[in-house]
Amino acid sequence: MDHTERRTRSPRSYDLAMETRCHIQVSLERVFKCGVGICAACVIGPYLVCHDGPVFSEAELSGMPEFGHMRRDLSGKRVPLNAGH
């Protein structure tokens, strides 16, 4: 079994991995305000990145509807992924 590690920042890479049935783990970035899950500034789907991550499997990513579509600004507010870039 090949255990090649790849680093990417593109949700499109996630889509490609799903099409080819490649098992992946993705490290997500969020602003950690409290670091213990109390403030919820790092929430994505049902997960707190500071507590449950930052590394998530493809199964966990599939339960994150905002993955690849939304991000959080420095205040923790949800904004479209391409807003402000």
Residue pairs with C-beta under 8 A, 6 or more apart in sequence:
6 13
11 67
11 68
11 69
14 24
14 26
14 58
14 61
14 67
14 68
16 22
17 23
17 24
17 58
18 58
23 57
23 58
24 57
24 58
25 55
25 56
25 57
25 58
26 55
26 56
26 58
26 61
27 53
27 54
27 55
27 56
28 44
28 49
28 53
28 54
28 55
28 56
28 67
29 49
29 54
30 41
30 42
30 44
30 49
30 50
30 54
30 72
31 41
31 42
31 72
31 74
31 76
32 41
32 42
32 49
32 50
33 39
33 41
33 42
33 76
34 41
34 50
35 50
36 50
36 51
37 48
37 50
37 51
39 76
40 48
40 76
41 72
41 75
41 76
42 48
42 49
42 50
42 72
42 76
43 49
44 64
44 66
44 67
45 60
45 63
45 64
45 65
45 66
45 67
46 63
46 64
47 53
47 56
47 60
47 63
47 64
56 64
61 67
66 78
68 81
69 80
69 81
70 78
70 79
70 80
70 81
71 78
71 79
71 80
71 81
71 83
72 78
72 79
73 79
73 84
